[in-house]
Amino acid sequence: MPLIEFSDRDTLFIYGHFMKKLKTLEKIKSSPDNPIHPESVDQEIELYSSVISTIEKFKPEIKLLGNLM
């Protein structure tokens, strides 16, 4: 699989966007009025968490931003 290289700025943008989306999905999941099928929400949470973990593995210093969000 080819390697994709992102600038630090791009990585920060993607990480921030994914963290924000993950928090939104977690709120949706915990909402009693959840309009989305729980299994779909779980799958999306898993996908966003996977990308976030991958970014954190290659750029551990970015976790500091995650702690601020």
TIVEXDREN-66024 format. One record per residue: residue in one letter; x, y, z of N, C-alpha, C, O in turn. Coordinates in nm, 3 decimals. Layout:
BEGIN
(A (X Y Z) (X Y Z) (X Y Z) (X Y Z))
...
***
This chain:
BEGIN
(M (0.085 -0.116 0.000) (0.000 0.000 0.000) (0.090 0.124 0.000) (0.188 0.130 0.075))
(P (0.057 0.222 -0.085) (0.142 0.342 -0.090) (0.131 0.425 0.037) (0.027 0.428 0.103))
(L (0.238 0.491 0.070) (0.243 0.576 0.187) (0.195 0.716 0.150) (0.237 0.770 0.048))
(I (0.109 0.773 0.230) (0.062 0.909 0.209) (0.128 0.995 0.316) (0.120 0.965 0.435))
(E (0.191 1.101 0.273) (0.256 1.191 0.368) (0.175 1.320 0.379) (0.143 1.382 0.278))
(F (0.144 1.358 0.500) (0.073 1.482 0.526) (0.167 1.578 0.597) (0.255 1.538 0.673))
(S (0.146 1.706 0.571) (0.222 1.807 0.646) (0.173 1.805 0.791) (0.067 1.748 0.820))
(D (0.249 1.867 0.880) (0.205 1.875 1.020) (0.070 1.946 1.030) (-0.016 1.907 1.110))
(R (0.054 2.049 0.949) (-0.073 2.124 0.950) (-0.189 2.035 0.907) (-0.295 2.035 0.969))
(D (-0.169 1.959 0.799) (-0.273 1.868 0.751) (-0.307 1.763 0.857) (-0.424 1.735 0.882))
(T (-0.204 1.707 0.919) (-0.224 1.606 1.022) (-0.302 1.663 1.139) (-0.393 1.599 1.192))
(L (-0.267 1.783 1.180) (-0.336 1.849 1.290) (-0.483 1.874 1.255) (-0.571 1.855 1.340))
(F (-0.509 1.915 1.132) (-0.646 1.938 1.088) (-0.727 1.808 1.091) (-0.838 1.805 1.144))
(I (-0.671 1.702 1.034) (-0.741 1.573 1.030) (-0.766 1.522 1.171) (-0.876 1.478 1.203))
(Y (-0.664 1.528 1.256) (-0.677 1.482 1.394) (-0.786 1.559 1.467) (-0.872 1.500 1.533))
(G (-0.782 1.690 1.457) (-0.883 1.773 1.524) (-1.023 1.744 1.474) (-1.117 1.735 1.553))
(H (-1.037 1.730 1.343) (-1.168 1.700 1.285) (-1.219 1.564 1.333) (-1.336 1.550 1.370))
(F (-1.132 1.465 1.333) (-1.173 1.331 1.376) (-1.205 1.327 1.524) (-1.299 1.259 1.565))
(M (-1.129 1.399 1.606) (-1.159 1.404 1.750) (-1.296 1.468 1.774) (-1.375 1.420 1.855))
(K (-1.324 1.576 1.702) (-1.452 1.646 1.716) (-1.567 1.554 1.673) (-1.669 1.546 1.741))
(K (-1.549 1.485 1.561) (-1.653 1.395 1.512) (-1.673 1.279 1.609) (-1.787 1.237 1.632))
(L (-1.565 1.226 1.666) (-1.574 1.116 1.761) (-1.655 1.158 1.883) (-1.740 1.082 1.930))
(K (-1.629 1.276 1.935) (-1.705 1.326 2.051) (-1.853 1.341 2.017) (-1.939 1.310 2.100))
(T (-1.883 1.387 1.896) (-2.022 1.400 1.852) (-2.089 1.263 1.845) (-2.202 1.246 1.891))
(L (-2.019 1.165 1.789) (-2.074 1.029 1.779) (-2.097 0.969 1.917) (-2.197 0.901 1.939))
(E (-2.006 0.994 2.010) (-2.024 0.941 2.145) (-2.145 1.004 2.213) (-2.215 0.937 2.289))
(K (-2.169 1.132 2.187) (-2.289 1.197 2.242) (-2.415 1.138 2.180) (-2.513 1.113 2.250))
(I (-2.412 1.116 2.049) (-2.527 1.056 1.981) (-2.556 0.919 2.038) (-2.671 0.885 2.066))
(K (-2.450 0.840 2.057) (-2.467 0.704 2.108) (-2.530 0.703 2.247) (-2.614 0.618 2.277))
(S (-2.490 0.798 2.330) (-2.541 0.800 2.467) (-2.677 0.869 2.480) (-2.738 0.868 2.587))
(S (-2.723 0.928 2.372) (-2.851 0.999 2.375) (-2.967 0.899 2.372) (-2.967 0.807 2.291))
(P (-3.067 0.918 2.459) (-3.183 0.828 2.457) (-3.267 0.846 2.330) (-3.342 0.755 2.292))
(D (-3.254 0.961 2.265) (-3.328 0.987 2.141) (-3.242 0.964 2.018) (-3.261 1.030 1.916))
(N (-3.149 0.874 2.028) (-3.056 0.845 1.920) (-3.132 0.810 1.791) (-3.200 0.707 1.786))
(P (-3.121 0.894 1.686) (-3.192 0.867 1.562) (-3.122 0.766 1.471) (-3.179 0.720 1.373))
(I (-2.998 0.734 1.505) (-2.917 0.645 1.422) (-2.910 0.507 1.486) (-2.902 0.495 1.608))
(H (-2.913 0.405 1.403) (-2.904 0.267 1.453) (-2.775 0.252 1.533) (-2.668 0.287 1.485))
(P (-2.784 0.199 1.656) (-2.666 0.187 1.744) (-2.548 0.115 1.680) (-2.433 0.151 1.703))
(E (-2.575 0.014 1.600) (-2.467 -0.060 1.536) (-2.391 0.029 1.437) (-2.268 0.020 1.426))
(S (-2.463 0.115 1.367) (-2.398 0.208 1.274) (-2.310 0.307 1.349) (-2.199 0.338 1.305))
(V (-2.359 0.357 1.461) (-2.282 0.451 1.542) (-2.156 0.382 1.594) (-2.048 0.441 1.590))
(D (-2.168 0.259 1.641) (-2.052 0.184 1.691) (-1.947 0.166 1.581) (-1.827 0.178 1.607))
(Q (-1.992 0.136 1.460) (-1.899 0.118 1.348) (-1.826 0.248 1.315) (-1.705 0.247 1.288))
(E (-1.898 0.358 1.318) (-1.834 0.488 1.292) (-1.735 0.523 1.403) (-1.626 0.572 1.376))
(I (-1.775 0.499 1.527) (-1.685 0.526 1.640) (-1.557 0.444 1.625) (-1.448 0.495 1.648))
(E (-1.571 0.320 1.587) (-1.455 0.232 1.569) (-1.362 0.287 1.460) (-1.240 0.286 1.475))
(L (-1.421 0.334 1.349) (-1.341 0.386 1.239) (-1.267 0.514 1.280) (-1.147 0.526 1.257))
(Y (-1.338 0.607 1.339) (-1.274 0.732 1.382) (-1.167 0.705 1.488) (-1.061 0.766 1.484))
(S (-1.194 0.616 1.581) (-1.097 0.581 1.686) (-0.971 0.519 1.626) (-0.860 0.546 1.672))
(S (-0.989 0.438 1.523) (-0.876 0.373 1.458) (-0.784 0.476 1.391) (-0.662 0.468 1.404))
(V (-0.843 0.571 1.321) (-0.763 0.674 1.255) (-0.692 0.760 1.360) (-0.574 0.792 1.344))
(I (-0.763 0.797 1.465) (-0.702 0.877 1.573) (-0.585 0.802 1.635) (-0.480 0.861 1.658))
(S (-0.602 0.673 1.662) (-0.494 0.592 1.721) (-0.373 0.584 1.629) (-0.259 0.589 1.675))
(T (-0.398 0.572 1.500) (-0.289 0.565 1.403) (-0.211 0.695 1.401) (-0.088 0.694 1.401))
(I (-0.282 0.806 1.400) (-0.214 0.936 1.402) (-0.133 0.951 1.531) (-0.018 0.995 1.526))
(E (-0.192 0.914 1.644) (-0.121 0.925 1.773) (0.002 0.835 1.778) (0.100 0.868 1.844))
(K (-0.003 0.723 1.709) (0.112 0.632 1.707) (0.230 0.695 1.632) (0.345 0.681 1.673))
(F (0.200 0.764 1.521) (0.307 0.822 1.441) (0.345 0.963 1.485) (0.454 1.010 1.451))
(K (0.259 1.029 1.558) (0.286 1.164 1.609) (0.240 1.171 1.754) (0.138 1.233 1.783))
(P (0.312 1.107 1.846) (0.269 1.100 1.986) (0.245 1.236 2.051) (0.163 1.248 2.142))
(E (0.317 1.338 2.005) (0.301 1.471 2.065) (0.163 1.530 2.039) (0.121 1.623 2.108))
(I (0.093 1.478 1.942) (-0.040 1.530 1.908) (-0.143 1.497 2.016) (-0.248 1.559 2.023))
(K (-0.112 1.398 2.100) (-0.204 1.362 2.210) (-0.228 1.480 2.303) (-0.333 1.489 2.366))
(L (-0.131 1.570 2.312) (-0.148 1.689 2.395) (-0.268 1.770 2.348) (-0.343 1.824 2.430))
(L (-0.286 1.779 2.218) (-0.402 1.849 2.164) (-0.529 1.776 2.200) (-0.629 1.837 2.238))
(G (-0.527 1.644 2.188) (-0.644 1.563 2.221) (-0.688 1.583 2.364) (-0.808 1.579 2.394))
(N (-0.593 1.603 2.454) (-0.626 1.626 2.595) (-0.692 1.761 2.617) (-0.763 1.780 2.716))
(L (-0.669 1.855 2.528) (-0.727 1.988 2.540) (-0.868 1.996 2.483) (-0.942 2.090 2.511))
(M (-0.903 1.899 2.403) (-1.034 1.903 2.337) (-1.143 1.852 2.427) (-1.259 1.849 2.387))
***
